[in-house]
């Protein structure tokens, strides 16, 4: 029977002890790992719950990034929700906090771009400009930074610097002809050293070469040089600024010119200023003409909206640069019948 009992000096006994120890160590290690992961998941869920409640703090993002190795892109995705909700200050704080801990150059540049973009969306143009200039110091060919910087210089009316940016973009083989023409036009319009006559002459020369500035030129003429506008009305495409014509004061309209232009005649018959035609080939204008001829005045008018031919977004007011896609001079005028609230209110008084 003694032969059945393993002696501690027996090699087989040592093997059994060895594997037993391995099993115990593996089991303890596994159990500790499961316990640690369970706590980590609990902590992570608590952080996400706080995030859902809008209480996630800036340092929590760093905690997720450094402690739980949450992918950098996932961290940025979480932080970007603040931007989508319009909470730009919160997003800015998160990006600034992350910048203190990120050392990788590519990630740092990405963070700076997000920071610059958020400053831009939040209306902090000077800070946004500083960020994009900082990016260009170590990444001079960053196209995104240059494009944003161009818009910022435009908004800050630093047109010479904006033109310098167009040169840099041109070197990157980015199409900037429209941008350059647009900036040069703005430069003329905002040059206080030029008289209205000098601006008119300069813009007219530019318009004859580049019709893309037509709307800008017409807006200027209607405000500062109506005589020139009516004198050259035949050179313009009226359909591109029918809203401006609709809202013109009665005393600012040259009805001699109107009588010689079919579309102008229809517009001001639809407006109710004239009764010289019975119909229009344009359906909306035709309805307005008929309503104006009704014995009981119907409170109706035209309602205008502007669609960007580039991104197809619709906007209630005209802007030279689309606020959504940032393309320039891409708005097309659309109009429909609407109730004239002003006319209705006057009739009630």
C-alpha positions as CSV (number, residue, x, y, z in Angstrom):
1,X,0.0,0.0,0.0
2,X,2.9,2.2,0.7
3,X,3.8,1.9,-2.9
4,X,0.5,3.6,-3.9
5,X,1.4,6.7,-1.9
6,X,3.5,9.3,-3.8
7,X,6.5,10.4,-2.0
8,X,7.1,14.2,-2.1
9,X,10.4,13.4,-3.7
10,X,8.7,11.5,-6.5
11,X,9.0,13.4,-9.9
12,X,5.3,12.7,-10.6
13,X,4.4,14.5,-7.3
14,X,6.4,17.5,-8.4
15,X,4.6,17.6,-11.8
16,X,1.2,17.5,-10.1
17,X,2.2,20.3,-7.7
18,X,3.5,22.4,-10.6
19,X,0.3,22.1,-12.7
20,X,-1.8,22.7,-9.6
21,X,0.1,26.0,-8.9
22,X,-0.3,27.0,-12.5
23,X,-4.0,26.3,-12.3
24,X,-4.4,28.3,-9.1
25,X,-2.4,31.2,-10.5
26,X,-4.3,31.2,-13.7
27,X,-7.6,31.0,-11.9
28,X,-6.7,33.9,-9.5
29,X,-5.4,36.0,-12.4
30,X,-8.5,35.3,-14.5
31,X,-10.8,36.0,-11.5
32,X,-9.0,39.3,-10.8
33,X,-9.2,40.2,-14.5
34,X,-12.9,39.6,-14.5
35,X,-13.4,41.6,-11.3
36,X,-11.3,44.4,-12.7
37,X,-13.1,44.4,-16.0
38,X,-16.5,44.3,-14.3
39,X,-15.5,47.4,-12.2
40,X,-14.2,49.1,-15.3
41,X,-17.4,48.5,-17.2
42,X,-19.4,49.7,-14.2
43,X,-17.3,52.9,-14.1
44,X,-17.6,53.3,-17.8
45,X,-21.3,52.9,-17.7
46,X,-21.5,55.5,-15.0
47,X,-19.5,57.9,-17.2
48,X,-21.8,57.3,-20.1
49,X,-24.9,57.8,-17.9
50,X,-23.4,61.1,-16.8
51,X,-22.8,61.9,-20.4
52,X,-26.4,61.2,-21.3
53,X,-27.5,63.5,-18.6
54,X,-25.2,66.2,-19.9
55,X,-22.9,66.1,-16.9
56,X,-19.7,64.6,-18.4
57,X,-16.8,66.8,-17.4
58,X,-13.8,67.7,-19.5
59,X,-11.5,65.5,-17.4
60,X,-13.8,62.5,-17.9
61,X,-12.9,62.5,-21.6
62,X,-9.2,62.3,-20.8
63,X,-10.0,59.5,-18.2
64,X,-11.8,57.5,-20.9
65,X,-8.9,58.0,-23.3
66,X,-6.0,57.3,-20.9
67,X,-7.5,54.8,-18.5
68,X,-9.9,52.7,-20.7
69,X,-8.0,53.2,-24.0
70,X,-11.2,54.3,-25.7
71,X,-10.2,55.0,-29.3
72,X,-9.3,58.6,-30.1
73,X,-12.0,58.8,-32.8
74,X,-14.6,57.6,-30.3
75,X,-13.6,60.3,-27.9
76,X,-13.9,62.9,-30.6
77,X,-17.3,61.5,-31.6
78,X,-18.6,61.9,-28.0
79,X,-17.2,65.5,-27.8
80,X,-18.7,66.4,-31.1
81,X,-22.2,65.9,-29.7
82,X,-21.8,69.2,-27.9
83,X,-21.1,70.9,-31.2
84,X,-24.2,69.4,-32.8
85,X,-26.3,70.6,-29.8
86,X,-24.8,74.1,-30.2
87,X,-23.0,73.9,-26.9
88,X,-19.8,75.3,-28.4
89,X,-18.2,76.4,-25.1
90,X,-18.4,72.9,-23.7
91,X,-16.9,71.4,-26.8
92,X,-14.1,74.0,-26.8
93,X,-13.3,73.1,-23.2
94,X,-13.2,69.4,-24.0
95,X,-10.8,69.9,-27.0
96,X,-8.5,72.2,-25.0
97,X,-8.4,69.6,-22.2
98,X,-7.6,66.8,-24.6
99,X,-4.8,68.9,-26.3
100,X,-2.9,69.0,-23.0
101,X,-2.6,65.2,-23.0
102,X,-2.3,64.3,-26.7
103,X,1.3,64.1,-28.0
104,X,0.8,62.5,-31.4
105,X,1.3,65.1,-34.1
106,X,-1.5,63.8,-36.3
107,X,-4.0,63.6,-33.5
108,X,-3.0,67.1,-32.2
109,X,-3.5,68.6,-35.7
110,X,-7.0,66.9,-35.8
111,X,-7.8,68.4,-32.4
112,X,-6.7,71.8,-33.5
113,X,-8.8,71.7,-36.6
114,X,-11.9,70.7,-34.5
115,X,-11.1,73.5,-32.1
116,X,-10.7,76.0,-34.9
117,X,-13.9,74.8,-36.5
118,X,-15.8,75.1,-33.2
119,X,-14.5,78.6,-32.5
120,X,-15.6,79.5,-36.0
121,X,-19.2,78.0,-35.6
122,X,-19.4,79.7,-32.2
123,X,-18.6,83.1,-33.7
124,X,-15.2,83.4,-32.1
125,X,-13.5,84.5,-35.3
126,X,-10.2,85.9,-33.8
127,X,-9.6,82.8,-31.8
128,X,-10.5,80.6,-34.8
129,X,-8.0,82.6,-36.9
130,X,-5.2,82.1,-34.3
131,X,-5.8,78.3,-34.3
132,X,-5.7,77.9,-38.0
133,X,-2.6,80.1,-38.3
134,X,-1.0,77.8,-35.6
135,X,-1.9,74.8,-37.7
136,X,-0.4,76.3,-40.8
137,X,2.9,76.9,-39.0
138,X,3.6,73.1,-38.9
139,X,1.3,72.1,-41.8
140,X,1.4,74.8,-44.4
141,X,-0.4,72.7,-47.0
142,X,-3.5,72.0,-44.8
143,X,-6.3,72.8,-47.3
144,X,-9.0,72.8,-44.7
145,X,-7.2,75.3,-42.5
146,X,-6.6,77.6,-45.5
147,X,-10.3,77.4,-46.6
148,X,-11.5,78.3,-43.1
149,X,-8.9,81.1,-42.9
150,X,-10.1,82.5,-46.2
151,X,-13.7,82.8,-44.8
152,X,-12.5,84.3,-41.5
153,X,-10.5,87.0,-43.3
154,X,-13.6,87.7,-45.4
155,X,-15.8,88.1,-42.4
156,X,-13.2,90.2,-40.6
157,X,-13.0,92.3,-43.8
158,X,-9.2,91.6,-44.1
159,X,-9.5,91.3,-47.8
160,X,-5.8,91.6,-48.7
161,X,-5.0,88.7,-46.4
162,X,-7.9,86.8,-47.9
163,X,-6.4,87.2,-51.4
164,X,-3.1,85.9,-50.1
165,X,-4.9,82.8,-48.9
166,X,-6.4,82.3,-52.4
167,X,-2.8,82.4,-53.8
168,X,-1.8,79.7,-51.3
169,X,-4.8,77.6,-52.3
170,X,-4.1,78.1,-56.0
171,X,-0.6,76.7,-55.4
172,X,-2.3,73.6,-54.0
173,X,-4.3,73.4,-57.3
174,X,-7.6,74.3,-55.6
175,X,-10.0,76.2,-57.8
176,X,-10.2,79.7,-56.4
177,X,-11.2,81.9,-59.4
178,X,-14.7,82.6,-58.1
179,X,-13.3,83.2,-54.6
180,X,-10.8,85.7,-55.9
181,X,-13.4,87.6,-57.9
182,X,-15.7,87.7,-55.0
183,X,-13.1,88.9,-52.5
184,X,-11.9,91.6,-54.9
185,X,-15.6,92.8,-55.3
186,X,-16.0,92.9,-51.5
187,X,-12.8,94.9,-51.3
188,X,-14.2,97.5,-53.7
189,X,-17.6,97.7,-52.0
190,X,-16.0,98.2,-48.6
191,X,-13.3,100.7,-49.7
192,X,-14.2,104.0,-48.0
193,X,-11.7,105.9,-50.1
194,X,-13.7,105.4,-53.3
195,X,-16.8,107.5,-54.2
196,X,-20.0,105.8,-55.3
197,X,-19.3,106.8,-58.8
198,X,-15.8,105.2,-58.7
199,X,-17.2,102.1,-57.1
200,X,-19.9,101.9,-59.8
201,X,-17.3,102.3,-62.6
202,X,-15.0,99.6,-61.1
203,X,-17.8,97.2,-60.4
204,X,-19.3,97.7,-63.8
205,X,-16.0,96.8,-65.5
206,X,-15.8,93.7,-63.4
207,X,-19.4,92.7,-64.0
208,X,-18.9,92.9,-67.8
209,X,-16.1,90.3,-67.4
210,X,-17.6,88.2,-64.6
211,X,-21.4,88.1,-64.4
212,X,-21.1,86.0,-61.1
213,X,-21.0,89.3,-59.2
214,X,-24.3,90.5,-60.7
215,X,-26.3,90.2,-57.5
216,X,-23.7,92.1,-55.5
217,X,-23.5,94.8,-58.1
218,X,-27.3,95.2,-58.3
219,X,-27.6,95.4,-54.5
220,X,-25.1,98.2,-54.5
221,X,-26.7,100.1,-57.4
222,X,-30.2,99.9,-55.9
223,X,-28.9,101.3,-52.6
224,X,-26.4,103.9,-53.9
225,X,-26.9,104.5,-57.7
226,X,-30.5,103.9,-58.8
227,X,-30.1,106.1,-61.9
228,X,-27.3,103.8,-63.2
229,X,-29.3,100.7,-62.3
230,X,-32.3,101.8,-64.4
231,X,-30.2,103.1,-67.2
232,X,-28.6,99.6,-67.6
233,X,-31.5,97.5,-66.5
234,X,-31.5,95.6,-69.9
235,X,-28.0,94.2,-69.1
236,X,-29.2,92.4,-66.0
237,X,-31.0,89.1,-65.5
238,X,-34.0,90.2,-63.6
239,X,-35.0,86.7,-62.5
240,X,-31.9,86.6,-60.2
241,X,-33.0,89.5,-58.1
242,X,-36.8,89.7,-58.4
243,X,-37.0,89.9,-54.6
244,X,-35.1,93.2,-54.7
245,X,-37.4,94.6,-57.3
246,X,-40.5,93.5,-55.4
247,X,-39.5,95.4,-52.3
248,X,-38.4,98.6,-54.1
249,X,-40.2,101.7,-52.9
250,X,-42.7,103.0,-55.4
251,X,-40.9,106.3,-55.8
252,X,-37.6,104.5,-56.7
253,X,-39.0,102.7,-59.7
254,X,-38.5,104.0,-63.3
255,X,-41.9,103.2,-64.8
256,X,-40.7,104.3,-68.3
257,X,-38.2,101.5,-68.2
258,X,-40.8,99.1,-66.7
259,X,-43.2,99.8,-69.5
260,X,-40.5,98.6,-72.0
261,X,-39.7,95.4,-70.2
262,X,-42.3,92.6,-70.3
263,X,-41.2,90.9,-67.1
264,X,-40.8,94.1,-65.1
265,X,-44.3,95.1,-66.3
266,X,-45.7,91.8,-65.0
267,X,-43.9,92.1,-61.7
268,X,-45.3,95.5,-60.9
269,X,-48.8,94.5,-62.1
270,X,-48.5,91.6,-59.6
271,X,-47.4,94.0,-57.0
272,X,-50.4,96.2,-57.7
273,X,-48.5,99.3,-58.8
274,X,-49.7,99.0,-62.4
275,X,-52.8,97.7,-64.2
276,X,-51.4,97.4,-67.7
277,X,-51.5,93.7,-68.3
278,X,-54.1,90.9,-67.6
279,X,-51.9,87.8,-67.4
280,X,-48.3,86.5,-67.0
281,X,-46.6,83.4,-68.3
282,X,-45.3,83.0,-64.8
283,X,-48.0,81.1,-62.8
284,X,-47.4,82.9,-59.4
285,X,-47.3,86.3,-61.0
286,X,-50.4,85.5,-63.0
287,X,-52.3,84.6,-59.8
288,X,-51.2,87.9,-58.2
289,X,-52.3,89.9,-61.2
290,X,-55.7,88.3,-61.1
291,X,-56.1,88.8,-57.4
292,X,-55.2,92.5,-57.8
293,X,-57.9,92.9,-60.3
294,X,-60.5,91.4,-58.0
295,X,-63.1,93.9,-56.7
296,X,-62.4,92.9,-53.1
297,X,-58.7,93.3,-52.2
298,X,-57.2,90.0,-51.3
299,X,-54.3,90.3,-48.8
300,X,-51.7,88.3,-50.8
301,X,-48.0,88.9,-51.6
302,X,-44.9,87.0,-52.6
303,X,-42.9,85.1,-50.1
304,X,-39.2,84.6,-51.1
305,X,-36.7,81.9,-50.2
306,X,-33.3,81.1,-51.5
307,X,-32.0,77.7,-52.5
308,X,-28.2,76.9,-52.7
309,X,-27.5,75.4,-56.1
310,X,-24.5,73.6,-54.6
311,X,-25.8,71.9,-51.4
312,X,-29.6,72.4,-52.1
313,X,-30.3,73.8,-48.7
314,X,-33.1,76.4,-48.5
315,X,-32.6,79.7,-46.6
316,X,-35.1,82.4,-45.7
317,X,-32.7,85.3,-46.5
318,X,-30.2,85.9,-49.2
319,X,-26.5,85.5,-48.3
320,X,-23.5,85.8,-50.6
321,X,-21.9,82.8,-49.0
322,X,-24.0,79.8,-48.2
323,X,-23.9,79.3,-44.4
324,X,-24.1,75.5,-44.8
325,X,-21.6,74.6,-47.6
326,X,-19.8,78.0,-47.6
327,X,-19.9,78.2,-51.4
328,X,-20.2,81.7,-52.8
329,X,-23.0,83.3,-54.9
330,X,-24.9,80.0,-55.3
331,X,-28.3,81.2,-54.1
332,X,-31.2,81.0,-56.5
333,X,-34.4,83.0,-55.8
334,X,-37.7,81.1,-55.4
335,X,-41.1,82.6,-54.7
336,X,-44.6,81.6,-53.8
337,X,-47.9,83.1,-52.8
338,X,-48.3,84.1,-49.2
339,X,-50.8,85.9,-47.0
340,X,-49.9,89.6,-46.8
341,X,-50.0,90.1,-43.0
342,X,-49.2,93.9,-43.4
343,X,-52.2,94.4,-45.6
344,X,-54.4,92.3,-43.4
345,X,-53.4,94.2,-40.3
346,X,-54.0,97.6,-42.0
347,X,-57.5,96.5,-43.0
348,X,-58.3,95.6,-39.3
349,X,-57.3,99.0,-38.0
